[in-house]
Each structure stands twice: as structure tokens, then as C-alpha cells.
Amino acid sequence: MINLENIVWKEGKHFVAQCLNVDVSSFGETKKEALENLQEALELYFEDSSPSSIQEIEQLEIIHTTFSHA
């Protein structure tokens, strides 16, 4: 069994789900659909990749910043 850290956010009309341990993401019209699609994408990813490619995430913290540009 592999433990993965995933995040979900709303972007326009869709929800985006992203795995933080590997560079895989997906989307859906609901959070549930986005996470289900992410699960399928992860299964496909691991068909061709070794679990050793997983980066362990420790002490996850969301930091909000402000950015302005000209």
C-alpha cells in the first residue's frame, strides 16, 4: 500500500485534483469526480513508474502569499 498526499481546488467550473508525491493531476465537475479521475491517472502512472519514484511529503503546510505584477 502506498500513502499519497493529494490536494483539490476549484478552478473555474471544474475541480482539479493533484498528487503532491508525484507529478500527476486530473480534474472533474465535482470534487469526488476529480479525485476518482486522479485515482485512475495514478493507476496508469504506476503501471510505467516504480513506487521508488514517490517523494515523501512531510509536514505539509499551505502558505498563502500575495503577488502583484505591472
PALUMFI-181179 format. One line per field, with one value per atom (N, C-alpha, C): residue number from 1; x, y, z. Coordinates in nm, 4 decimals. Layout:
! residues N
pos <- c(NUM	...)
X <- c(X	...)
Y <- c(Y	...)
Z <- c(Z	...)
This chain:
! residues 70
pos <- c(1	1	1	2	2	2	3	3	3	4	4	4	5	5	5	6	6	6	7	7	7	8	8	8	9	9	9	10	10	10	11	11	11	12	12	12	13	13	13	14	14	14	15	15	15	16	16	16	17	17	17	18	18	18	19	19	19	20	20	20	21	21	21	22	22	22	23	23	23	24	24	24	25	25	25	26	26	26	27	27	27	28	28	28	29	29	29	30	30	30	31	31	31	32	32	32	33	33	33	34	34	34	35	35	35	36	36	36	37	37	37	38	38	38	39	39	39	40	40	40	41	41	41	42	42	42	43	43	43	44	44	44	45	45	45	46	46	46	47	47	47	48	48	48	49	49	49	50	50	50	51	51	51	52	52	52	53	53	53	54	54	54	55	55	55	56	56	56	57	57	57	58	58	58	59	59	59	60	60	60	61	61	61	62	62	62	63	63	63	64	64	64	65	65	65	66	66	66	67	67	67	68	68	68	69	69	69	70	70	70)
X <- c(0.0843	0.0000	0.0887	0.0477	0.1216	0.0341	0.0865	0.0146	0.0552	-0.0424	-0.0165	-0.0919	-0.0337	-0.0953	-0.1525	-0.2821	-0.3492	-0.4157	-0.4265	-0.4982	-0.6043	-0.7094	-0.8181	-0.8534	-0.8758	-0.9202	-1.0121	-1.0918	-1.1827	-1.1131	-1.1243	-1.0639	-1.1694	-1.2322	-1.3420	-1.4597	-1.5080	-1.6218	-1.5805	-1.4512	-1.4030	-1.3248	-1.3113	-1.2238	-1.0985	-0.9842	-0.8559	-0.8053	-0.7609	-0.7003	-0.5572	-0.4647	-0.3230	-0.2581	-0.1750	-0.0962	0.0337	0.0666	0.1880	0.3125	0.2957	0.4100	0.4708	0.3876	0.4324	0.3618	0.4138	0.3598	0.2416	0.1273	0.0055	-0.1118	-0.1977	-0.3181	-0.4310	-0.5520	-0.6693	-0.7763	-0.8936	-0.9991	-1.1354	-1.2384	-1.3750	-1.4721	-1.5997	-1.7019	-1.7332	-1.6970	-1.7150	-1.5830	-1.5704	-1.4503	-1.4379	-1.5495	-1.5489	-1.5018	-1.5542	-1.5145	-1.3668	-1.3208	-1.1795	-1.0897	-1.1274	-1.0467	-1.0540	-1.1697	-1.1812	-1.0945	-1.0964	-1.0135	-0.8651	-0.8304	-0.6920	-0.6490	-0.7361	-0.7046	-0.6741	-0.7564	-0.7346	-0.6026	-0.5747	-0.4497	-0.3287	-0.3404	-0.2304	-0.2082	-0.3172	-0.3041	-0.2297	-0.2629	-0.1924	-0.0462	-0.0223	0.1139	0.2009	0.1479	0.2276	0.2413	0.1668	0.1888	0.3272	0.3723	0.5001	0.6091	0.5765	0.6747	0.6883	0.8048	0.8327	0.7856	0.7340	0.6988	0.8169	0.9389	1.0558	1.0622	0.9798	0.9781	0.8923	0.8314	0.7445	0.8281	0.7973	0.8636	0.7780	0.8368	0.7629	0.7367	0.6139	0.5744	0.5674	0.6414	0.6420	0.5964	0.5180	0.4728	0.4183	0.3180	0.2534	0.1891	0.2132	0.1557	0.1220	0.0029	-0.0377	-0.0012	0.0768	0.1203	0.0570	-0.0153	-0.0781	0.0133	0.0358	0.1179	0.0439	0.0886	0.0324	0.1376	0.0950	0.1863	0.1207	0.1942	0.1427	0.2437	0.1942	0.2836	0.2392	0.3270	0.2980	0.2104)
Y <- c(-0.1181	0.0000	0.1243	0.2235	0.3487	0.4621	0.5414	0.6587	0.7805	0.8478	0.9651	1.0856	1.2022	1.3279	1.3960	1.4256	1.4886	1.6181	1.7119	1.8359	1.8548	1.9278	1.9564	2.1039	2.1693	2.3072	2.3322	2.4371	2.4728	2.5714	2.5455	2.6310	2.6530	2.7683	2.7931	2.7030	2.6287	2.5393	2.3986	2.3721	2.2373	2.2333	2.1137	2.0882	2.0194	2.0578	1.9984	1.9194	1.7987	1.7142	1.6862	1.7050	1.6856	1.6037	1.5102	1.4325	1.5080	1.5308	1.6048	1.5169	1.3864	1.2954	1.2684	1.2712	1.2505	1.3544	1.3817	1.4870	1.4338	1.4140	1.3637	1.4467	1.4875	1.5607	1.5237	1.5592	1.5356	1.6360	1.6284	1.7228	1.6568	1.7243	1.6767	1.7879	1.7614	1.8613	1.8727	1.7711	1.7727	1.7302	1.7547	1.7083	1.5576	1.4882	1.3420	1.2929	1.3523	1.3115	1.3415	1.4568	1.4920	1.3909	1.3507	1.2529	1.1137	1.0757	0.9476	0.9467	1.0575	1.0682	1.0682	1.1315	1.1303	0.9881	0.9136	0.7749	0.6938	0.7105	0.6397	0.6829	0.8129	0.8633	0.8080	0.7974	0.7421	0.5939	0.5194	0.3784	0.3641	0.4470	0.4442	0.4864	0.5873	0.6346	0.5228	0.4509	0.3487	0.2199	0.2085	0.0959	0.1068	0.2313	0.2550	0.3092	0.3417	0.4001	0.3155	0.3214	0.2469	0.3253	0.2547	0.3246	0.3972	0.3643	0.4340	0.5782	0.6123	0.7499	0.8417	0.7874	0.8655	0.9489	1.0762	1.1658	1.1733	1.1484	1.1550	1.3003	1.3281	1.4629	1.4660	1.5561	1.5690	1.7085	1.7179	1.8447	1.9400	1.8935	1.9740	2.0976	2.2117	2.3366	2.4232	2.4755	2.5667	2.7082	2.7766	2.9130	3.0050	3.1036	3.1996	3.3213	3.3634	3.4818	3.5738	3.6961	3.7932	3.8279	3.8386	3.8701	3.9763	4.0782	4.1779	4.1996	4.2278	4.2499	4.3752	4.4261	4.5511	4.5293)
Z <- c(0.0000	0.0000	0.0000	-0.0774	-0.0898	-0.0370	0.0540	0.1039	0.0225	-0.0343	-0.1169	-0.0617	-0.0771	-0.0358	-0.1599	-0.1580	-0.2708	-0.2264	-0.3183	-0.2916	-0.3988	-0.3644	-0.4584	-0.4459	-0.5594	-0.5572	-0.6760	-0.6654	-0.7733	-0.8650	-0.9941	-1.0959	-1.2038	-1.2016	-1.2955	-1.2615	-1.3611	-1.3412	-1.2983	-1.2902	-1.2600	-1.1289	-1.0766	-0.9627	-1.0148	-0.9632	-1.0006	-0.8810	-0.9051	-0.8012	-0.8427	-0.7504	-0.7803	-0.6702	-0.7113	-0.6169	-0.5918	-0.4665	-0.4329	-0.4353	-0.4273	-0.4213	-0.5587	-0.6618	-0.7998	-0.8862	-1.0028	-1.0888	-1.1696	-1.1013	-1.1651	-1.1155	-1.2087	-1.1706	-1.2656	-1.2276	-1.3101	-1.2685	-1.3320	-1.2985	-1.3156	-1.2666	-1.2810	-1.2476	-1.2696	-1.2424	-1.0936	-1.0142	-0.8689	-0.8042	-0.6736	-0.6024	-0.6135	-0.5925	-0.5984	-0.7351	-0.8414	-0.9759	-1.0013	-0.9546	-0.9724	-0.9015	-0.7791	-0.7046	-0.7679	-0.8188	-0.8885	-1.0146	-1.0884	-1.2089	-1.1734	-1.0617	-1.0163	-0.9817	-0.9149	-0.8801	-1.0060	-1.1081	-1.2354	-1.2994	-1.2960	-1.3529	-1.2769	-1.1449	-1.0648	-1.0958	-1.1147	-1.1509	-1.2829	-1.3801	-1.5090	-1.4927	-1.4105	-1.3872	-1.3295	-1.2309	-1.1648	-1.2463	-1.3567	-1.4477	-1.5117	-1.5338	-1.6014	-1.5102	-1.3852	-1.2947	-1.1695	-1.1129	-0.9911	-0.8686	-0.7675	-0.6431	-0.5803	-0.6207	-0.5670	-0.6167	-0.7191	-0.7700	-0.6834	-0.5788	-0.4915	-0.3956	-0.3914	-0.2966	-0.1714	-0.0569	0.0694	0.1064	0.1462	0.1869	0.3391	0.3991	0.5445	0.5830	0.6850	0.7424	0.6368	0.5649	0.4626	0.5254	0.4650	0.5137	0.3931	0.3908	0.2836	0.3265	0.2459	0.2745	0.1704	0.2152	0.1251	0.1114	-0.0098	-0.0364	-0.1319	-0.1394	-0.2328	-0.3359	-0.4592	-0.5685	-0.6557	-0.6898	-0.7837	-0.8946	-1.0096	-1.1244	-1.1992	-1.2791	-1.3512	-1.4713)
